[in-house]
Amino acid sequence: MATDQQEAAKLAQLTHENPDEIEVAAGREREQLEGWIPEMASETEVREVLEKAFDYRGDVTVTKKDGAVLEGYLFDRRSAATLTDSYVRIIPSKAQTKVNVAYAEIARVAFTGRDTAAGRTFEAWVKKYWEKKAAGERNIQIEPERLE
């Protein structure tokens, strides 16, 4: 068992450590998907592309096998055992309704919209802060950028 002195020493060490050294978490590298039109030849590729489309923070253009084209934000997906039972949910850019499209109906996905999350990491925010501080600005506030 640890003594009270040992516990106090551990606590003192923790409170004096650099937070950047003790709070390290691996981040997720974001892929540059904007403008990408992937191949979707196999069931695995269809599932992978639609998973990336779900994570994408911009509009996608879905071309169905019947030739219909749907452009909008893919906000949900339901993966099941078959492509027929799996589907995505899209909010079309020119409508207020939500549309369900089965994976089996999708011929092509194009990442056509601007990725609204690109360049908006915490590291980018900190970089802007230090640039403004180095320029001599005071009362620095980083305001959100307009999306459109």
matplotlib code that plots the C-alpha trace (Angstrom):
import matplotlib.pyplot as plt

x = [0.0, 1.1, 1.8, 0.2, 3.6, 3.8, 0.3, 1.0, 4.2, 2.4, -0.3, 2.2, 4.0, 0.8, -0.2, 3.1, 3.3, 2.9, -0.7, 0.5, 2.6, 0.0, -3.1, -2.0, -4.7, -4.2, -6.3, -8.0, -6.4, -9.1, -9.0, -9.3, -12.6, -13.8, -14.1, -13.6, -15.6, -14.7, -15.1, -17.8, -17.4, -17.7, -20.1, -17.1, -16.3, -20.0, -20.1, -16.7, -17.7, -21.0, -19.4, -17.0, -19.9, -21.6, -18.5, -18.1, -19.3, -20.4, -23.0, -22.6, -24.2, -25.7, -26.6, -29.0, -29.0, -32.2, -30.4, -32.0, -29.6, -29.9, -27.6, -27.6, -26.3, -26.0, -26.9, -27.6, -26.9, -28.2, -26.0, -27.6, -26.6, -27.4, -27.1, -30.9, -31.6, -29.0, -29.8, -28.7, -30.8, -30.2, -31.5, -31.7, -30.1, -33.3, -35.9, -37.0, -37.8, -35.5, -35.0, -34.1, -32.0, -31.0, -27.3, -28.3, -29.9, -26.7, -24.6, -22.2, -21.3, -19.5, -18.2, -19.3, -20.0, -17.5, -16.1, -17.3, -15.0, -11.8, -9.2, -11.3, -9.3, -8.3, -4.7, -5.9, -7.7, -4.6, -2.4, -4.7, -4.7, -0.8, -0.6, -3.0, -1.1, 2.3, 0.8, 0.2, -3.6, -5.3, -8.6, -8.2, -11.3, -11.5, -14.9, -16.5, -16.2, -19.3, -20.1, -21.4]
y = [0.0, 3.5, 5.8, 9.2, 10.8, 8.8, 9.7, 13.4, 13.2, 11.7, 14.4, 17.2, 15.7, 15.5, 19.1, 20.5, 18.6, 20.3, 19.6, 19.3, 16.4, 14.5, 15.1, 13.6, 11.9, 10.7, 12.7, 11.5, 12.5, 13.9, 12.8, 15.4, 14.2, 17.3, 16.7, 12.9, 10.5, 7.1, 3.7, 1.6, -1.8, -4.1, -4.3, -3.4, -0.3, 0.8, 0.5, 2.3, 5.2, 5.7, 5.6, 8.4, 10.3, 10.2, 11.6, 14.3, 17.8, 18.9, 18.0, 14.9, 14.1, 10.6, 9.1, 6.3, 3.3, 4.5, 7.7, 10.0, 12.5, 13.7, 16.4, 17.2, 16.5, 12.8, 12.9, 9.3, 5.8, 2.4, -0.6, -4.0, -7.4, -6.7, -3.6, -3.8, -3.5, -0.8, 2.8, 6.4, 9.4, 12.7, 16.2, 17.5, 20.9, 22.2, 20.6, 20.4, 16.7, 13.8, 11.1, 7.4, 5.7, 2.0, 1.2, -1.2, 1.7, 3.8, 3.8, 6.7, 9.2, 12.4, 14.6, 17.8, 20.3, 22.3, 20.5, 22.9, 21.3, 21.5, 23.6, 24.1, 22.1, 23.2, 23.5, 25.9, 28.0, 28.2, 29.1, 32.1, 33.1, 33.2, 35.0, 37.8, 38.0, 38.3, 41.1, 43.0, 42.6, 42.8, 41.3, 38.6, 36.6, 34.1, 34.5, 31.6, 32.0, 32.3, 29.0, 30.7]
z = [0.0, -0.7, 2.1, 2.4, 1.6, -1.6, -2.7, -2.0, -4.0, -7.0, -6.7, -6.6, -9.7, -11.6, -10.8, -12.1, -15.3, -18.7, -19.8, -23.4, -22.3, -20.4, -22.5, -25.8, -27.9, -31.4, -33.8, -36.9, -40.2, -42.5, -46.1, -48.9, -50.5, -52.1, -55.9, -55.5, -57.7, -56.4, -58.1, -56.6, -58.3, -55.3, -52.3, -50.1, -52.1, -52.0, -48.3, -47.8, -50.1, -48.4, -45.0, -46.1, -47.6, -44.2, -42.6, -45.2, -44.2, -47.7, -50.3, -52.4, -55.7, -55.9, -59.3, -59.0, -61.3, -63.0, -64.0, -61.3, -59.8, -56.2, -54.8, -51.1, -47.6, -46.7, -42.9, -42.1, -43.2, -42.1, -42.9, -43.0, -44.2, -47.9, -50.1, -50.7, -47.0, -46.4, -47.2, -46.9, -45.9, -47.8, -47.5, -51.1, -51.6, -53.4, -51.1, -47.5, -47.5, -46.5, -49.1, -48.4, -51.1, -50.9, -51.3, -54.1, -56.1, -56.1, -59.2, -58.4, -55.6, -56.3, -53.5, -55.2, -52.3, -50.4, -47.3, -44.6, -42.0, -44.0, -42.3, -39.2, -36.7, -33.2, -34.5, -37.2, -34.6, -32.4, -35.4, -36.2, -32.6, -32.4, -35.8, -34.5, -31.2, -33.0, -35.1, -31.9, -31.8, -28.4, -27.2, -29.8, -30.6, -33.4, -35.0, -37.0, -40.8, -42.9, -44.7, -47.9]

ax = plt.figure().add_subplot(projection="3d")
ax.plot(x, y, z, "-o")
ax.set_aspect("equal")
plt.show()
